[in-house]
Amino acid sequence: MITTNDFTEELRKRYIQNPPEGMTSDDIKNMSVDDLLDMHYFLTEEDDDDDGEEGFYIFPMP
């Protein structure tokens, strides 16, 4: 079972090797766990979208 510490250290290593645009490896090294998790959520938010394309959909009533 993966613990929160294991997960955050894995994320930290991943983002240190390939920092997001506008950030440096040192920025990632100095981030708090909460900031690191928030950044990861923000960067991967679209990956979890199961709705397909964004937009307004009208579904016919049965």
Backbone as a printed PyTorch tensor [residue, N CA C, xyz], in Angstrom:
tensor([[[  0.8400,  -1.1830,   0.0000],
         [  0.0000,   0.0000,   0.0000],
         [  0.8860,   1.2480,   0.0000]],

        [[  0.5420,   2.2030,  -0.8420],
         [  1.3150,   3.4400,  -0.9470],
         [  0.8110,   4.4310,   0.0960]],

        [[  1.7310,   4.9900,   0.8420],
         [  1.3720,   6.0020,   1.8330],
         [  1.4230,   7.3880,   1.2000]],

        [[  0.8750,   8.3510,   1.9030],
         [  0.9080,   9.7340,   1.4170],
         [  2.3510,  10.2060,   1.2550]],

        [[  3.2130,   9.8350,   2.2010],
         [  4.6220,  10.2330,   2.0980],
         [  5.2780,   9.6370,   0.8600]],

        [[  5.0010,   8.3590,   0.5790],
         [  5.5590,   7.7210,  -0.6180],
         [  5.0720,   8.4390,  -1.8800]],

        [[  3.7850,   8.7380,  -1.9080],
         [  3.1890,   9.3950,  -3.0710],
         [  3.7810,  10.7820,  -3.2760]],

        [[  3.8790,  11.5560,  -2.2120],
         [  4.4010,  12.9180,  -2.3570],
         [  5.8800,  12.9100,  -2.7330]],

        [[  6.6520,  11.9660,  -2.2100],
         [  8.0630,  11.8920,  -2.5970],
         [  8.2060,  11.4870,  -4.0630]],

        [[  7.3370,  10.5960,  -4.5270],
         [  7.3430,  10.2140,  -5.9360],
         [  7.0030,  11.4230,  -6.8180]],

        [[  5.9830,  12.1890,  -6.3980],
         [  5.6200,  13.4020,  -7.1470],
         [  6.7610,  14.4070,  -7.1440]],

        [[  7.3640,  14.5970,  -5.9840],
         [  8.4480,  15.5780,  -5.8720],
         [  9.5970,  15.2020,  -6.8160]],

        [[  9.9780,  13.9180,  -6.8440],
         [ 11.0550,  13.4700,  -7.7370],
         [ 10.6750,  13.6970,  -9.2010]],

        [[  9.4180,  13.3850,  -9.5420],
         [  8.9530,  13.5530, -10.9240],
         [  9.0230,  15.0160, -11.3480]],

        [[  8.5290,  15.9180, -10.4750],
         [  8.5020,  17.3310, -10.8400],
         [  9.8720,  17.9970, -10.7310]],

        [[ 10.7740,  17.4570,  -9.9150],
         [ 12.1380,  17.9880,  -9.8700],
         [ 12.8430,  17.6820, -11.1920]],

        [[ 12.6290,  16.4710, -11.7210],
         [ 13.2530,  16.0840, -12.9820],
         [ 12.6560,  16.8330, -14.1690]],

        [[ 11.3650,  17.1630, -14.0620],
         [ 10.6820,  17.8430, -15.1650],
         [  9.7200,  18.8880, -14.5780]],

        [[ 10.2750,  20.0260, -14.1240],
         [  9.4250,  21.0390, -13.4880],
         [  8.4150,  21.6420, -14.4660]],

        [[  7.2410,  21.9880, -13.9590],
         [  6.2540,  22.6610, -14.8150],
         [  6.8000,  23.9920, -15.3160]],

        [[  6.2440,  24.4580, -16.4090],
         [  6.6790,  25.7160, -17.0020],
         [  6.6060,  26.8460, -15.9810]],

        [[  7.6580,  27.6200, -15.9050],
         [  7.7050,  28.7550, -14.9950],
         [  8.2390,  28.4120, -13.6140]],

        [[  8.5970,  27.1530, -13.3900],
         [  9.1190,  26.7340, -12.0870],
         [ 10.4960,  26.1120, -12.2850]],

        [[ 11.2560,  26.0580, -11.1970],
         [ 12.5640,  25.4180, -11.2330],
         [ 12.5610,  24.2080, -10.3060]],

        [[ 13.5860,  23.3990, -10.4190],
         [ 13.7340,  22.2460,  -9.5300],
         [ 13.8070,  22.6970,  -8.0740]],

        [[ 14.4730,  23.8310,  -7.8320],
         [ 14.5650,  24.3500,  -6.4610],
         [ 13.1950,  24.7500,  -5.9220]],

        [[ 12.3330,  25.2920,  -6.7770],
         [ 10.9730,  25.6300,  -6.3470],
         [ 10.2620,  24.3810,  -5.8400]],

        [[ 10.4120,  23.2920,  -6.5850],
         [  9.7490,  22.0410,  -6.2230],
         [ 10.3400,  21.4900,  -4.9280]],

        [[ 11.6590,  21.5430,  -4.7960],
         [ 12.3220,  21.0390,  -3.5840],
         [ 11.8260,  21.7630,  -2.3420]],

        [[ 11.5290,  23.0460,  -2.4600],
         [ 11.1520,  23.8610,  -1.3040],
         [  9.6400,  23.9300,  -1.0620]],

        [[  8.8530,  23.2540,  -1.8800],
         [  7.3880,  23.2840,  -1.7190],
         [  6.9460,  22.4670,  -0.5150]],

        [[  5.9060,  22.9370,   0.1330],
         [  5.2900,  22.1380,   1.1930],
         [  4.5430,  20.9750,   0.5500]],

        [[  4.2270,  19.9830,   1.3400],
         [  3.4770,  18.8290,   0.8360],
         [  2.1290,  19.2810,   0.2910]],

        [[  1.4570,  20.1610,   1.0150],
         [  0.1450,  20.6520,   0.5600],
         [  0.2480,  21.3820,  -0.7750]],

        [[  1.2680,  22.2280,  -0.9190],
         [  1.4550,  22.9510,  -2.1830],
         [  1.7680,  21.9940,  -3.3260]],

        [[  2.5710,  20.9750,  -3.0420],
         [  2.9140,  19.9900,  -4.0620],
         [  1.6720,  19.2250,  -4.5260]],

        [[  0.8410,  18.8100,  -3.5750],
         [ -0.3830,  18.0870,  -3.9240],
         [ -1.3610,  18.9810,  -4.6770]],

        [[ -1.4630,  20.2350,  -4.2630],
         [ -2.3400,  21.1810,  -4.9670],
         [ -1.8690,  21.3950,  -6.4050]],

        [[ -0.5730,  21.5600,  -6.5830],
         [ -0.0280,  21.7600,  -7.9210],
         [ -0.3030,  20.5330,  -8.7870]],

        [[ -0.0750,  19.3510,  -8.2360],
         [ -0.3150,  18.1210,  -8.9890],
         [ -1.7850,  18.0180,  -9.3860]],

        [[ -2.6770,  18.3270,  -8.4600],
         [ -4.1110,  18.2850,  -8.7640],
         [ -4.4380,  19.2440,  -9.9010]],

        [[ -3.9170,  20.4590,  -9.8190],
         [ -4.1740,  21.4610, -10.8430],
         [ -3.6440,  21.0150, -12.2100]],

        [[ -2.4450,  20.4270, -12.2200],
         [ -1.8330,  20.0220, -13.4830],
         [ -2.4940,  18.7910, -14.0980]],

        [[ -3.1250,  17.9600, -13.2890],
         [ -3.7240,  16.7220, -13.8010],
         [ -5.2400,  16.7480, -13.7690]],

        [[ -5.8250,  17.8870, -13.4520],
         [ -7.2800,  18.0150, -13.3210],
         [ -8.0050,  17.5720, -14.5870]],

        [[ -7.5060,  17.9370, -15.7500],
         [ -8.1610,  17.5910, -17.0110],
         [ -8.0660,  16.1040, -17.3210]],

        [[ -7.0420,  15.4270, -16.7930],
         [ -6.8810,  13.9950, -17.0440],
         [ -8.0250,  13.1850, -16.4520]],

        [[ -8.6490,  13.7000, -15.3990],
         [ -9.7230,  12.9830, -14.7100],
         [-11.0970,  13.2870, -15.2790]],

        [[-11.1630,  14.1240, -16.2850],
         [-12.4430,  14.5420, -16.8550],
         [-12.9950,  13.4310, -17.7410]],

        [[-14.0910,  12.8180, -17.3220],
         [-14.7010,  11.7290, -18.0850],
         [-15.8090,  12.2130, -19.0030]],

        [[-16.0820,  13.5140, -19.0190],
         [-17.2080,  14.0450, -19.7780],
         [-16.8840,  14.2510, -21.2560]],

        [[-15.6670,  14.0710, -21.6420],
         [-15.3140,  14.3290, -23.0310],
         [-14.9740,  15.7870, -23.2250]],

        [[-15.4780,  16.3620, -24.2740],
         [-15.1660,  17.7550, -24.5740],
         [-15.9580,  18.6920, -23.6800]],

        [[-15.3360,  19.8420, -23.4380],
         [-16.0210,  20.8520, -22.6480],
         [-17.1070,  21.4950, -23.4830]],

        [[-18.1220,  21.9760, -22.8170],
         [-19.1800,  22.6670, -23.5290],
         [-20.5150,  22.4430, -22.8550]],

        [[-21.5290,  22.9690, -23.4690],
         [-22.8850,  22.8740, -22.9420],
         [-23.6330,  21.8310, -23.7410]],

        [[-24.2180,  20.8760, -23.0580],
         [-24.9280,  19.7990, -23.7350],
         [-26.3900,  19.8310, -23.3530]],

        [[-27.2510,  19.6050, -24.3150],
         [-28.6830,  19.4930, -24.0610],
         [-29.0730,  18.0600, -24.3910]],

        [[-29.6080,  17.3860, -23.3770],
         [-30.0350,  16.0010, -23.5660],
         [-31.5460,  15.9540, -23.6770]],

        [[-32.0680,  15.2620, -24.6680],
         [-33.5190,  15.1770, -24.8220],
         [-34.1460,  14.4160, -23.6560]],

        [[-35.3340,  14.8440, -23.2770],
         [-36.0700,  14.1660, -22.2130],
         [-36.7040,  12.9060, -22.7880]],

        [[-36.7270,  11.8170, -22.0450],
         [-37.3320,  10.5780, -22.5520],
         [-38.8330,  10.6720, -22.6850]]])
